[in-house]
Every structure is written in C-alpha cells, then in structure tokens.
Amino acid sequence: MDAASRQEYFLAAGHREAELRQIDAIVQEYAPALTPGLSPGVGGSMLGYGEQPYQTRSMKEPGVWPVVALAAQKRYLSLYVCAVVDGEYVASVMRANSATSAAARVASASPRSTRSTSRRCRRS
C-alpha cells in the first residue's frame, strides 16, 4: 500500500483502519523511544518505529530498516520486530525458549494426557 504520510496510510487501510490504529497505539505505548514514521517496504509503505542499520549480503551499501514495522495486508496485519539483545535476535531466543518450555511440558505430562499438537509460525 502506497502512502505519502502516516495519516494517509491509516485511511488507505479501509476496514482495517481501527485495528491498525489500535496496534499503532500499543507499539507507541510500549516502545515510546521508537520514533514513528512511514517506511518503505516490499510492495509499498508501512508504518515504522525507530531505525536501525540493515544490510543483506546482496546489498552494496547498508540501508536503514525500522526496529518495529506494521503493515496492512489485504487479509491481515503484519507486525515485524527486528530486535537484537546480547547479539541474538529476540524472535529466535523467544522461539527457542518456547520450544524448550513445550518440550518440558510434554515430558512431564502423563502418557494418557499427552497428545500430538503442532503449530506453525509464519515468518515474514
């Protein structure tokens, strides 16, 4: 979705505008040090909060990417969090901790109460 300003982005979200504004308020409440702005994204603009240097192997020069980004898609909203603590991506640490906790719960469950479940996390 292309927009020239944050306000235009909210309006262009159509029926998702209220949800988008709610999540925007939550991000700003819990990350007040991250300056809100409009960031270029793949296929259009997105709401960005804070900036960090970013460079892929194919990039000749480093660019800038938001620390947190919020994008209105056709059927859903995407929240991107690019945070590093102690040299590790927060999402990777959370995923590892979640898997460890789930494995511990399964190991401590009685054989009768154990059932197979699977969840897919979607990476963007």
Residue pairs with C-beta under 8 A, 6 or more apart in sequence:
1 9
1 12
1 13
1 44
1 45
1 46
1 71
1 72
2 12
2 44
2 45
3 9
3 12
3 38
3 44
3 45
4 38
5 38
6 36
6 37
6 38
6 47
9 20
9 38
9 45
9 46
9 47
9 72
10 17
10 20
10 21
10 24
11 17
12 72
13 20
13 72
16 72
16 77
19 77
20 47
20 70
20 72
20 77
23 70
23 77
23 79
24 36
24 47
24 70
27 34
27 36
27 49
27 68
27 70
27 79
28 34
28 36
28 49
31 49
31 50
31 67
31 68
33 50
34 49
34 50
34 66
34 67
34 68
35 49
35 50
35 51
36 47
36 48
36 49
37 47
37 48
37 49
37 51
37 66
38 45
38 46
38 47
38 48
39 45
39 46
39 47
39 48
39 65
39 66
39 69
40 46
41 69
41 71
46 66
46 69
46 70
46 71
46 72
46 78
46 80
47 69
47 70
47 71
48 66
48 68
48 69
48 70
49 66
49 67
49 68
49 69
49 70
50 66
50 67
50 68
51 64
51 65
51 66
51 67
52 64
52 65
52 66
52 67
52 82
53 62
53 63
53 64
53 65
54 62
54 63
54 64
54 65
54 82
55 61
55 62
55 63
65 82
66 80
66 82
67 81
67 82
67 83
68 79
68 80
68 81
68 82
68 83
69 78
69 79
69 80
69 82
70 77
70 78
70 79
70 80
71 77
71 78
71 80
78 124
80 124
81 90
81 91
82 89
83 89
83 90
83 91
84 90
85 93
95 121
106 114
